[in-house]
Amino acid sequence: MNANWRPRSRRDDASYDLLSEGVPEWLDASAWEWLLGVLQIRPHGVALPNNERLRELERRLRVGLDWSVGGDTAMRDLRQQVYADPDLFLDALDLGLNWTTYPRSASELEDALSQAGSAWRVVPDGESYRLELRVDATAVEAKEAAIALGGRAAEHLKLAWSKAYGLHPDASAAYQEAVRAVESAAMPIISPLNAAGTLGTIIRDVRQKPSKWQMRLKPPAGHDPMVGLLEMLELLWKSEFDRHGSTDESVPLHVSVEEARDAVHLATTLTQWFRSGAVAPRALVR
């Protein structure tokens, strides 16, 4: 079916295209059916509760389940609890994805989330999967292009996106991994002999002699693209104000999630530039 299809009965409903951050009632049954599949075993074709996973879910989510008649009552109790608490439902789905290694199963949940207008999507996470906040498709394509170039920078970038857009975001960790991604990508280009380099030393080296490098972008005469690159690097570096302690009480203790996400998008662009050859020593630019 066309991904842009929408019901005629909702043609004048502006809320139809708004993404739902919880689990709306029209997603309850589909999401539960998927979770049920993760929490069941089928010996001899008969569906039975997977008590081992139910016990792990109980411990990890810190919710008590009714085991009065074994796994059957525990499963019924879990259903009642997740239907009543959308955040708990999302946690259960995220944990279920952590147990999922089959692409088809992950795809089935992603289809349900997408069709229901969920703000969450399913993304790979090593050998399993996890939930990630749904962002603009163009931004996702940029991230995937940068990660596809591989290397340590790609690993840091994946962690940065996970910390910024995961179900339980960690702004400081996301920002830190974004900086590390750029450091890993830029060091071989800017400071290949400095094994202990940081984003700060990279900025210093570029500032000292920007003519050593060249960018693939060719602005009009009088506009040095390396100046623009330097400004982007400094923006990323200087905006991470919780990197060090400060006696200035006007400085927030932590960056916000929104600031961390901005940093991750900036780092995605910078990482792709350095890894793809868009920034290179002057004699080697392609």
PLY file of the C-alpha trace (Angstrom):
ply
format ascii 1.0
element vertex 286
property float x
property float y
property float z
element edge 285
property int vertex1
property int vertex2
end_header
0.00 0.00 0.00
1.10 3.58 -0.67
2.96 4.83 2.43
1.21 8.21 2.06
-2.29 6.72 2.03
-4.69 8.23 4.54
-8.37 7.55 5.25
-10.95 9.80 3.64
-12.79 9.91 6.96
-9.80 11.77 8.48
-9.09 14.12 5.58
-9.94 17.22 7.61
-8.28 16.03 10.83
-5.01 17.93 11.26
-4.03 15.68 14.18
-3.87 12.61 11.93
-0.29 13.38 10.87
0.96 14.12 14.39
3.28 11.46 15.78
2.30 9.75 19.04
5.08 9.42 21.61
3.27 6.82 23.69
1.26 3.78 22.60
-2.13 5.05 21.40
-5.20 2.86 21.73
-5.19 2.02 18.00
-1.71 0.50 18.44
-2.39 -1.42 21.66
-3.58 -4.68 20.14
-0.93 -4.83 17.41
1.89 -3.99 19.81
0.66 -6.54 22.34
0.38 -9.24 19.67
4.00 -8.61 18.71
5.18 -8.61 22.34
3.22 -11.78 22.99
5.21 -13.50 20.25
8.45 -12.54 21.97
7.21 -13.74 25.36
5.97 -17.15 24.21
7.55 -20.45 23.30
5.93 -23.07 21.09
6.97 -26.60 22.01
5.15 -29.03 19.73
3.25 -26.11 18.20
1.49 -25.12 21.44
1.97 -21.49 22.57
3.12 -21.27 26.20
4.46 -18.37 28.29
8.23 -18.05 28.24
8.63 -17.82 32.01
12.35 -17.13 31.79
11.78 -13.99 29.73
8.79 -12.96 31.81
10.91 -13.15 34.94
13.67 -11.11 33.29
11.13 -8.51 32.13
9.74 -8.36 35.67
13.21 -7.70 37.07
14.41 -5.25 34.45
11.23 -3.18 34.36
10.83 -3.45 38.15
7.16 -4.42 37.94
5.55 -7.16 39.99
3.50 -9.71 38.06
0.80 -12.06 39.27
2.27 -15.57 39.29
-0.62 -17.14 41.21
-1.30 -19.59 38.39
2.12 -19.38 36.77
2.99 -17.74 33.47
-0.61 -17.44 32.29
-1.63 -15.06 35.05
1.70 -13.24 34.82
1.05 -12.62 31.12
-2.49 -11.36 31.77
-1.22 -9.08 34.51
1.49 -7.69 32.22
-1.11 -6.97 29.55
-3.23 -4.99 31.99
-0.23 -3.01 33.22
1.15 -2.05 29.81
-2.27 -1.09 28.48
-2.62 1.27 31.44
0.89 2.75 31.15
2.13 3.72 27.65
5.68 4.34 28.91
5.79 0.87 30.44
4.48 -0.53 27.15
7.34 1.18 25.27
9.86 -0.19 27.77
8.46 -3.69 27.27
8.66 -3.35 23.48
12.23 -2.05 23.71
13.22 -4.99 25.90
11.46 -7.35 23.50
13.52 -5.92 20.65
16.64 -6.57 22.69
15.73 -10.27 22.53
14.90 -10.10 18.81
17.47 -11.31 16.30
15.14 -11.97 13.35
14.81 -9.08 10.85
11.27 -10.19 9.95
10.07 -9.83 13.54
11.67 -6.39 13.88
10.17 -5.35 10.55
6.69 -6.42 11.67
6.87 -4.16 14.72
8.29 -1.28 12.66
5.41 -1.61 10.18
2.89 -1.47 13.02
4.58 1.58 14.58
4.84 3.41 11.27
1.23 2.74 10.24
-0.02 3.86 13.66
1.87 7.16 13.46
4.23 6.33 16.31
7.06 8.71 17.15
9.24 5.62 17.63
10.88 3.40 15.06
12.83 0.14 15.16
16.56 0.33 14.41
19.34 -2.29 14.45
21.47 -2.46 17.59
24.31 -4.93 17.14
22.77 -8.35 16.67
19.37 -7.23 17.97
17.19 -4.10 17.75
15.93 -1.16 19.82
13.50 1.75 19.69
14.69 5.14 18.48
12.82 8.41 18.13
11.62 8.86 14.57
13.42 11.79 12.94
13.38 13.41 9.51
14.18 10.87 6.79
16.84 13.12 5.28
18.69 13.26 8.61
18.48 9.46 8.91
19.92 9.06 5.42
22.81 11.36 6.33
23.49 9.33 9.48
23.41 6.02 7.62
25.71 7.38 4.89
28.25 8.47 7.51
28.05 5.19 9.42
28.38 3.19 6.22
31.90 4.59 5.80
32.89 2.44 8.78
35.76 2.76 11.21
35.86 3.83 14.84
34.13 7.10 13.97
31.07 5.16 12.80
30.93 3.28 16.11
31.01 6.53 18.08
28.36 8.04 15.80
26.03 5.08 16.29
26.40 5.45 20.05
25.75 9.19 19.80
22.47 8.63 17.94
21.48 5.90 20.39
22.08 8.17 23.39
20.37 11.15 21.75
17.29 9.45 20.27
16.89 6.25 22.29
13.99 5.54 24.60
16.02 6.86 27.55
18.22 9.67 26.17
21.49 10.66 27.86
22.36 14.15 26.59
25.88 14.35 28.01
26.84 10.91 26.72
25.34 11.67 23.30
27.34 14.89 23.03
30.53 13.16 24.17
30.14 10.40 21.58
29.42 13.00 18.88
32.72 14.74 19.69
34.55 11.41 19.71
33.13 10.56 16.29
34.55 13.77 14.82
37.87 13.26 16.60
38.17 9.72 15.22
37.31 10.87 11.71
39.43 14.03 11.68
42.63 12.88 13.40
43.98 10.82 10.46
43.37 13.80 8.14
44.39 16.75 10.30
46.83 15.36 12.88
47.92 11.84 11.84
51.05 11.93 14.03
49.26 13.04 17.20
47.93 9.86 18.81
46.68 11.81 21.84
44.83 14.45 19.86
41.45 15.90 20.75
38.94 18.08 18.98
40.69 21.01 20.63
44.08 20.10 19.13
42.45 19.49 15.74
41.00 23.00 15.84
44.40 24.37 16.85
46.15 22.64 13.94
43.62 23.87 11.39
43.78 27.41 12.75
47.60 27.49 12.63
47.83 26.62 8.93
44.49 26.12 7.14
46.25 26.14 3.75
47.49 22.58 4.44
44.00 21.23 3.70
41.43 21.63 1.00
37.72 20.99 0.77
35.75 19.52 -2.08
33.28 22.42 -1.88
34.46 25.32 -4.03
32.95 28.66 -2.95
33.50 31.86 -4.97
36.86 33.60 -4.79
37.43 35.35 -1.49
35.59 32.73 0.56
37.81 30.15 2.24
35.86 26.93 2.93
38.35 26.02 5.66
37.12 29.03 7.65
33.63 27.59 7.56
34.92 24.17 8.59
36.84 25.71 11.48
33.72 27.51 12.67
31.74 24.25 12.63
34.44 22.46 14.61
34.58 25.27 17.16
30.80 25.35 17.47
30.80 21.66 18.35
33.75 22.01 20.72
32.75 25.13 22.61
29.06 24.29 23.01
29.77 21.23 25.15
29.84 23.33 28.31
29.48 20.39 30.71
32.76 18.86 29.55
34.59 20.44 32.48
33.59 21.75 35.89
32.96 25.45 36.31
32.68 27.91 39.19
30.34 30.04 37.08
26.89 29.31 38.51
25.24 30.75 35.40
26.56 27.81 33.38
24.08 24.89 33.33
25.33 21.63 34.81
24.39 19.65 31.71
23.61 20.16 28.06
19.96 19.62 27.17
18.70 16.73 25.07
17.86 19.21 22.29
21.40 20.64 22.37
22.88 17.16 22.30
20.75 16.24 19.29
21.91 19.38 17.48
25.50 18.37 18.22
24.90 14.85 16.92
23.56 16.19 13.61
26.52 18.55 13.30
28.92 15.71 14.10
27.22 13.51 11.49
28.02 16.03 8.77
31.59 16.58 9.96
32.24 12.84 10.29
30.97 12.20 6.77
33.14 15.00 5.37
36.34 13.71 6.95
35.65 10.05 6.20
34.55 10.58 2.59
37.47 12.75 1.48
35.52 15.99 1.38
38.28 17.37 3.63
41.80 16.23 2.77
45.42 17.32 2.66
45.70 19.78 -0.20
47.59 17.46 -2.54
45.17 14.57 -1.97
41.69 16.13 -2.16
39.45 14.26 -4.59
0 1
1 2
2 3
3 4
4 5
5 6
6 7
7 8
8 9
9 10
10 11
11 12
12 13
13 14
14 15
15 16
16 17
17 18
18 19
19 20
20 21
21 22
22 23
23 24
24 25
25 26
26 27
27 28
28 29
29 30
30 31
31 32
32 33
33 34
34 35
35 36
36 37
37 38
38 39
39 40
40 41
41 42
42 43
43 44
44 45
45 46
46 47
47 48
48 49
49 50
50 51
51 52
52 53
53 54
54 55
55 56
56 57
57 58
58 59
59 60
60 61
61 62
62 63
63 64
64 65
65 66
66 67
67 68
68 69
69 70
70 71
71 72
72 73
73 74
74 75
75 76
76 77
77 78
78 79
79 80
80 81
81 82
82 83
83 84
84 85
85 86
86 87
87 88
88 89
89 90
90 91
91 92
92 93
93 94
94 95
95 96
96 97
97 98
98 99
99 100
100 101
101 102
102 103
103 104
104 105
105 106
106 107
107 108
108 109
109 110
110 111
111 112
112 113
113 114
114 115
115 116
116 117
117 118
118 119
119 120
120 121
121 122
122 123
123 124
124 125
125 126
126 127
127 128
128 129
129 130
130 131
131 132
132 133
133 134
134 135
135 136
136 137
137 138
138 139
139 140
140 141
141 142
142 143
143 144
144 145
145 146
146 147
147 148
148 149
149 150
150 151
151 152
152 153
153 154
154 155
155 156
156 157
157 158
158 159
159 160
160 161
161 162
162 163
163 164
164 165
165 166
166 167
167 168
168 169
169 170
170 171
171 172
172 173
173 174
174 175
175 176
176 177
177 178
178 179
179 180
180 181
181 182
182 183
183 184
184 185
185 186
186 187
187 188
188 189
189 190
190 191
191 192
192 193
193 194
194 195
195 196
196 197
197 198
198 199
199 200
200 201
201 202
202 203
203 204
204 205
205 206
206 207
207 208
208 209
209 210
210 211
211 212
212 213
213 214
214 215
215 216
216 217
217 218
218 219
219 220
220 221
221 222
222 223
223 224
224 225
225 226
226 227
227 228
228 229
229 230
230 231
231 232
232 233
233 234
234 235
235 236
236 237
237 238
238 239
239 240
240 241
241 242
242 243
243 244
244 245
245 246
246 247
247 248
248 249
249 250
250 251
251 252
252 253
253 254
254 255
255 256
256 257
257 258
258 259
259 260
260 261
261 262
262 263
263 264
264 265
265 266
266 267
267 268
268 269
269 270
270 271
271 272
272 273
273 274
274 275
275 276
276 277
277 278
278 279
279 280
280 281
281 282
282 283
283 284
284 285
